[in-house]
Amino acid sequence: MNKQPELVKLIDTTLCTACRGCQVACKQWNELPGLKTKQLGTYQNPPDLQWNTWTLIRFQEYEDKAGNFQWIFRKDGCMHCTDAACVKVCPSGSLYYTPLKTVGIHRDKCIGCKECVSACPFHIPKYDAKTDKVYKCDLCYSRIKESHAPACVKSCPTGALTIGDKDAMIKKAYARVKELGSDANVYGDKFVDGTHVIYVLQFKPEVYEELPVNPKVPLSVIVWKDLLKPLSLLAAGGVLGGAFLHYMIHGPKYPDLPKDENTEGGK
C-alpha cells in the first residue's frame, strides 16, 4: 500500500491581487451561506473569519519607513498544524488528523464545547450558537483525497495559491523568498512542528495584521494534554491493577453479615 503524501498549500502573498476568487470558491464548494455584513470602511468583507466564512482575503493599508504606501493582501484560514492545539483539546474526536496530515473535522461529532476556539494560536475555529457547532476549513479533504486541488487553489488566477508535496512546496517557498530578497520570508514551516499551509511574505510577519509573530500551543494545553492527562491515566491504571492483584491474592470481598442476636456477643 502506497504511503499517502504529506501535502502543503503555499500562499505567495506577493502574487495575490485580492480578487477574492478563493473566498467565493470556498463558499460555493462548501455550500456556506452568505450573511448580511456592515461596511466598516474597508474593502475587506466580512470583517473576520466566521462560522460561514472559512477563507478570507485580508486588506491592509501599509506605509513603509520611506513613506511609500501600498495595499497588502493576505489569504487567511486554517493553517493545518502538525501539532494542532485544536486536535489536542477536542474531547469528542470531532477534530482529527487526516491521512494527508491536514486537520479534518467530523461536524456531527462536535459537542460545541469551544475548547478548540480558545486553544488555537491562529484564532481559526469559529462557533455558531444556532447549531452549537464549531466550523473551520478542512483544506477541501473531500477533493484532495480524490486528487483534486482545493477549491481555493483551483480558483486562483495568478498562481498565488499552489499545493503539493511538503518538501517541494517548502523548497519552492524559499526559492521565491531568495528571489524577492529584502524583508521577504517564509512563514509557517517552523511553528507548532510545522504547518501544512505556509506563506511567502513580502514583509516581516509583524507587519501583517491578525498574523501571530510566534504562534505557540497554549501552555495550559501542553500541561494538561501532554503531562497531567497521561499521568492521570497511569494512576487510574495503577488503581485497577492493584484491585485486580488484590482479587487474585485474597479472592472476592464479601459484605460482612449482621450479627445474629442469639449468637454470643449479641444483645
C-alpha positions, 0 to 999 in steps of 0.5 A: 500500500502506497504511503499517502503524501504529506501535502502543503498549500503555499500562499505567495502573498506577493502574487495575490491581487485580492480578487477574492476568487478563493473566498467565493470558491470556498463558499460555493464548494462548501455550500456556506451561506452568505450573511448580511455584513456592515461596511466598516470602511474597508474593502475587506468583507466580512470583517473576520473569519466566521462560522460561514466564512472559512477563507478570507482575503485580508486588506491592509493599508501599509506605509513603509519607513520611506513613506511609500504606501501600498495595499497588502493582501493576505489569504487567511484560514486554517493553517493545518498544524502538525501539532494542532492545539485544536486536535489536542483539546477536542474531547469528542474526536470531532477534530482529527488528523487526516491521512494527508496530515491536514486537520479534518473535522467530523461536524456531527461529532462536535459537542460545541464545547469551544475548547478548540476556539480558545486553544488555537494560536491562529484564532481559526475555529469559529462557533455558531450558537444556532447549531452549537457547532464549531466550523473551520476549513478542512483544506477541501479533504473531500477533493484532495483525497480524490486528487483534486486541488482545493477549491481555493487553489483551483480558483486562483488566477495568478498562481498565488495559491499552489499545493503539493508535496511538503518538501517541494512546496517548502523548497519552492517557498524559499526559492521565491523568498531568495528571489524577492530578497529584502524583508521577504520570508517564509512563514509557517514551516517552523511553528507548532512542528510545522504547518501544512499551509505556509506563506511567502511574505513580502514583509516581516510577519509583524507587519501583517495584521491578525498574523501571530509573530510566534504562534505557540500551543497554549501552555495550559494545553501542553500541561494538561494534554501532554503531562497531567492527562497521561499521568492521570491515566497511569494512576487510574491504571495503577488503581485497577491493577492493584484491585485486580492483584488484590482479587487474585491474592485474597479472592472476592470481598464479601459484605460482612453479615449482621450479627445474629442476636442469639449468637454470643456477643449479641444483645 
